[in-house]
Amino acid sequence: MTPLPASLGGSELVAWRLDQSKYATTWDTGEGAFLVGGRWNSRGVRAVYCSIDPATAILEVAVHKGFRALDTVPHVITAATIDPAGVFVVESGSVPNPNWLRPGIPSAGQQAFGDELLTNHKFVVIPSVVSTASWNLIFTASNAAGSYKMKSQEPFALDTRLHPPGR
């Protein structure tokens, strides 16, 4: 069950991430982002991409892999508690180029902007592109060491209605 936000009686900030089961133990290494870069990091930066709710974490993976892969390849969903004192929130109006918050290929400027944020802050919360009313949380393990810990890691099971026969 997703913990309630603090405003509703919860007490933790939780980040969620969905990975293939074979990568479960390396969930916080940022290996994929390191190898190819991402929306908010350039190649060579070990950014760990999470969301602050599990549904957005699922959508963030589904937009790249599709629901078929989430239905047929074993995945795990990881929850990590985050020290809120280290969180920097990027509001949509403070992003230099509004197109960075729309679907598309990231630019070098966008990746450099993200690299700088990740260098200067333990955790960065930024609007999700796939779910514009949601938030992603990004960090590098080396910069955020001691400020997060795994809370749970469980097998993920996709609702089969998202990958019906004939699709």
Secondary structure, 3 states (H helix, E strand, C coil): CCCCCHHHCCCCEEEEEEEEHHHHHHCCCCHHHHHHCECCECCCCCEEEEECCHHHHHHHHHHHHCHHHHHHCCEEEEEEEECHHHEEECCHHHCCCHHHHCCCCCCHHHHHHHHHHHHHCCEEEEECCCCCCCEEEEEEHHHHCCCEEEEEEEEECCCHHHCCCCC
